[in-house]
Amino acid sequence: MSLNAKPAAWTLRFFPARHATAGAGGDGQDSSASDQGPHRHRARISVALVLDRDRLQESMGTVQSWKFHDFVSTFQLMLPHRVEKIHQALAGGDWEGARLAAQSLSWSASKAGACRLELIADLIDADLQSGRKTRARETACLLQGAATELATALALLTAG
């Protein structure tokens, strides 16, 4: 397969399930801001690549290099922990911890070419920066699906 050919696995689209909005929540948001939640960004999220192979190879070298395999295996090992850290911080009301965890995930996702995961993490961070805690929690519901799709795409890449 040539480097420019992208199998269907790289262009999988994730269409998240609809999540109920919280309305006027305990974090002081009015229902109009909460109703827009991640729904406004779903179009961007659903069209973002699960894995941009070119960006990953620009960062880490070719699939055959040890640096590439070392990074990908470490990224895959840490991904569930990074996602869980965001969920735990949000559930515990640790807004700064959630922001830092989202920023960390965004940075590593960027290096891994995980465009969708990076976008979701960036949206969580932006929501928390602007005080939209309910919206950040709603957006975080999209993390696990995106992480699972990414893990599948990385496994397909390294197996081939």
C-alpha atoms as one frame of an Amber mdcrd trajectory, in Angstrom:
protein
   0.000   0.000   0.000   1.396   3.416  -0.872   1.864   6.091   1.770  -0.788
   8.288   0.171  -3.454   5.596   0.008  -5.728   5.760   3.007  -7.738   2.638
   3.730 -11.269   2.953   5.021  -9.986   2.540   8.606  -8.399   6.000   8.491
 -11.566   7.740   7.434 -14.022   6.064   9.788 -16.506   8.542  11.077 -17.833
   8.540  14.595 -21.400   9.723  15.008 -21.873  10.054  18.745 -25.156   9.152
  20.340 -27.311  12.028  21.386 -26.796  12.894  25.013 -29.459  14.543  27.090
 -28.612  18.107  27.904 -28.512  19.108  31.504 -30.585  22.283  31.177 -30.129
  24.749  33.968 -27.472  22.852  35.849 -25.775  23.003  39.150 -22.910  24.895
  37.571 -24.964  28.022  36.923 -25.397  27.669  33.171 -28.610  28.757  31.583
 -30.414  26.182  29.482 -29.783  27.963  26.156 -25.999  27.723  26.574 -26.249
  24.147  27.791 -28.612  23.100  24.987 -25.975  24.028  22.434 -23.467  21.893
  24.343 -21.288  19.737  22.151 -24.192  19.461  19.702 -22.982  22.626  17.993
 -19.574  21.001  17.538 -20.787  17.522  16.567 -20.429  18.281  12.877 -16.760
  19.207  13.373 -16.153  16.207  15.602 -17.873  13.724  13.306 -15.849  14.788
  10.237 -12.483  14.973  12.004 -10.171  12.120  11.061  -9.838   9.350  13.598
  -6.170   9.010  12.618  -4.118  11.242  10.351  -1.378   8.836   9.359   0.670
  11.557   7.667   0.759  13.710  10.816   1.727  10.718  12.947   4.561   9.816
  10.587   5.740  13.448  10.448   6.024  13.377  14.245   7.399   9.894  14.775
   8.873   8.581  11.526   7.796   5.681   9.370   5.860   2.638  10.498   9.079
   0.636  10.301  11.045   2.814  12.752  11.582   1.900  16.410  10.703   5.485
  17.445   7.305   5.121  15.773   6.528   1.794  17.449   7.788   2.996  20.829
   5.593   6.100  20.689   2.492   4.269  19.437   2.737   1.499  22.034   3.274
   4.017  24.857   0.407   6.168  23.565  -1.911   3.140  23.413  -0.895   2.095
  26.917  -1.522   5.566  28.371  -4.708   6.416  26.440  -7.227   4.747  28.791
  -5.535   6.389  31.791  -5.633   9.836  30.149  -9.329   9.499  29.291 -10.181
   8.203  32.769  -8.253  11.053  34.398 -10.486  13.580  32.610 -13.655  11.730
  33.615 -12.569  11.435  37.255 -11.624  15.097  37.493 -14.934  16.194  35.954
 -16.931  13.853  38.198 -15.098  15.147  41.275 -15.492  18.813  40.360 -11.728
  19.256  39.943 -12.034  21.738  37.076  -8.351  22.672  36.958  -7.337  19.007
  37.055  -9.775  18.283  34.225  -8.354  21.166  32.174  -4.792  19.955  32.675
  -5.768  16.373  31.804  -7.593  17.584  28.673  -4.583  19.671  27.638  -2.286
  16.692  28.139  -4.542  14.458  26.067  -4.811  17.114  23.358  -1.038  17.453
  23.097  -0.370  13.729  22.903  -3.283  13.212  20.496  -1.816  15.923  18.283
   1.531  14.096  18.137  -0.303  10.830  17.402  -2.326  12.290  14.546  -5.532
  11.637  16.516  -7.466  14.597  15.130 -10.888  13.704  16.559  -9.548  12.989
  20.029  -7.494  16.194  19.959 -10.566  18.226  18.993 -12.695  16.715  21.762
  -9.977  17.379  24.359  -9.574  20.959  23.098 -13.334  21.519  23.373 -13.361
  20.202  26.949 -10.524  22.560  27.843 -12.231  25.528  26.140 -15.544  24.769
  27.857 -13.851  24.634  31.252 -11.922  27.841  30.588 -15.185  29.620  29.836
 -16.973  28.137  32.861 -19.241  25.765  30.929 -18.870  22.787  33.219 -22.008
  20.937  32.108 -20.997  21.317  28.497 -17.491  20.006  29.277 -19.041  16.929
  30.889 -21.275  16.379  27.842 -18.309  16.680  25.502 -16.335  14.240  27.677
 -18.995  11.609  26.927 -17.537  11.484  23.411 -14.022  10.600  24.597 -14.409
   6.852  25.052 -15.873   6.244  21.595 -13.161   8.321  19.949 -10.433   6.574
  21.960 -11.783   3.148  21.005 -11.859   4.033  17.312  -8.352   5.426  17.527
  -7.040   2.282  19.237  -8.557   0.208  16.422  -7.004   2.415  13.737  -3.572
   2.296  15.427  -3.779  -1.485  15.763  -4.581  -1.776  12.045  -1.680   0.520
  11.188   0.900  -1.330  13.247  -0.349  -4.766  12.166   0.110  -3.960   8.479
